[in-house]
Each structure stands twice: as structure tokens, then as C-alpha cells.
Amino acid sequence: MTQTYSGGCQCGKVRYEVSLDIQSFAIGKNPKTGAEVAAINVRCRDDADADTFRVRKVDGKSF
């Protein structure tokens, strides 16, 4: 899904517009174990209510 964002500074001298290909998932490897992992952004799904999921916080800086 491609989304376009635009904006600029308060004075109006700088304007920008960027189009990004947003994906609802990512596939990679656990940097510590090498195991394949998948991450899914459930907010991109129509049939999932993210507020009903148990939250498990992750310290991504430690990866």
C-alpha cells in the first residue's frame, strides 16, 4: 500500500511530499539466535482489533 505524506516548515519556505510503500509485515532473523521471525502490524488488518491483544514491550535498542 502506497501512502503519500506532505508538509513543510511554519514559514512556508520549505515544502515536501513523499510517497512510501507501506507494508503490513516484515520478515527477518533474530540477531541473537539467527532464527527466522515475522512481525505483523495488526493495525493494517480489518479483521483484527489491536486493543484486544496482550502487550509485550520489547527493548529494540538491545537487539
C-alpha positions as YAML, in Angstrom:
chain: A
units: angstrom
residues:
- id: 1
  name: MET
  ca: [0.00, 0.00, 0.00]
- id: 2
  name: THR
  ca: [1.46, 3.35, -1.01]
- id: 3
  name: GLN
  ca: [0.82, 6.38, 1.21]
- id: 4
  name: THR
  ca: [1.74, 9.98, 0.47]
- id: 5
  name: TYR
  ca: [2.78, 12.43, 3.17]
- id: 6
  name: SER
  ca: [3.30, 16.15, 2.71]
- id: 7
  name: GLY
  ca: [4.20, 19.07, 4.91]
- id: 8
  name: GLY
  ca: [6.65, 21.86, 5.46]
- id: 9
  name: CYS
  ca: [8.00, 24.41, 7.90]
- id: 10
  name: GLN
  ca: [5.99, 27.11, 9.67]
- id: 11
  name: CYS
  ca: [7.17, 29.94, 7.41]
- id: 12
  name: GLY
  ca: [6.18, 28.07, 4.24]
- id: 13
  name: LYS
  ca: [9.58, 28.34, 2.54]
- id: 14
  name: VAL
  ca: [10.18, 24.58, 2.74]
- id: 15
  name: ARG
  ca: [7.63, 22.09, 1.41]
- id: 16
  name: TYR
  ca: [7.94, 18.35, 0.91]
- id: 17
  name: GLU
  ca: [5.94, 15.41, -0.34]
- id: 18
  name: VAL
  ca: [7.00, 11.79, -0.13]
- id: 19
  name: SER
  ca: [5.28, 8.58, -1.22]
- id: 20
  name: LEU
  ca: [6.13, 5.43, 0.70]
- id: 21
  name: ASP
  ca: [5.28, 1.80, 0.09]
- id: 22
  name: ILE
  ca: [3.92, 0.75, 3.50]
- id: 23
  name: GLN
  ca: [3.94, -2.96, 4.25]
- id: 24
  name: SER
  ca: [1.92, -4.61, 6.98]
- id: 25
  name: PHE
  ca: [4.60, -7.20, 7.72]
- id: 26
  name: ALA
  ca: [8.33, -7.80, 7.83]
- id: 27
  name: ILE
  ca: [10.43, -10.97, 7.72]
- id: 28
  name: GLY
  ca: [13.90, -11.19, 9.18]
- id: 29
  name: LYS
  ca: [16.22, -13.04, 11.55]
- id: 30
  name: ASN
  ca: [16.65, -12.79, 15.29]
- id: 31
  name: PRO
  ca: [20.09, -11.18, 15.67]
- id: 32
  name: LYS
  ca: [20.90, -13.24, 18.76]
- id: 33
  name: THR
  ca: [19.70, -16.68, 17.68]
- id: 34
  name: GLY
  ca: [19.54, -16.46, 13.89]
- id: 35
  name: ALA
  ca: [16.00, -17.87, 13.94]
- id: 36
  name: GLU
  ca: [13.62, -16.56, 11.27]
- id: 37
  name: VAL
  ca: [10.97, -14.21, 12.64]
- id: 38
  name: ALA
  ca: [7.98, -12.37, 11.23]
- id: 39
  name: ALA
  ca: [6.40, -9.18, 12.50]
- id: 40
  name: ILE
  ca: [2.86, -8.25, 11.55]
- id: 41
  name: ASN
  ca: [1.28, -4.84, 12.05]
- id: 42
  name: VAL
  ca: [-2.22, -5.89, 13.07]
- id: 43
  name: ARG
  ca: [-3.48, -2.32, 12.75]
- id: 44
  name: CYS
  ca: [-3.31, -2.84, 8.97]
- id: 45
  name: ARG
  ca: [-5.82, -5.68, 9.16]
- id: 46
  name: ASP
  ca: [-9.56, -5.02, 9.01]
- id: 47
  name: ASP
  ca: [-10.42, -8.16, 10.97]
- id: 48
  name: ALA
  ca: [-8.13, -7.56, 13.98]
- id: 49
  name: ASP
  ca: [-8.66, -5.28, 16.98]
- id: 50
  name: ALA
  ca: [-5.23, -4.29, 18.28]
- id: 51
  name: ASP
  ca: [-6.73, -3.20, 21.61]
- id: 52
  name: THR
  ca: [-7.61, -6.82, 22.42]
- id: 53
  name: PHE
  ca: [-4.01, -8.09, 22.24]
- id: 54
  name: ARG
  ca: [-1.74, -8.50, 25.25]
- id: 55
  name: VAL
  ca: [1.13, -6.03, 25.00]
- id: 56
  name: ARG
  ca: [4.69, -7.34, 25.37]
- id: 57
  name: LYS
  ca: [7.15, -4.49, 25.41]
- id: 58
  name: VAL
  ca: [10.48, -5.05, 23.66]
- id: 59
  name: ASP
  ca: [13.69, -3.12, 24.11]
- id: 60
  name: GLY
  ca: [14.62, -2.81, 20.42]
- id: 61
  name: LYS
  ca: [17.77, -0.89, 21.29]
- id: 62
  name: SER
  ca: [19.19, -4.06, 22.86]
- id: 63
  name: PHE
  ca: [18.95, -6.02, 19.61]
...
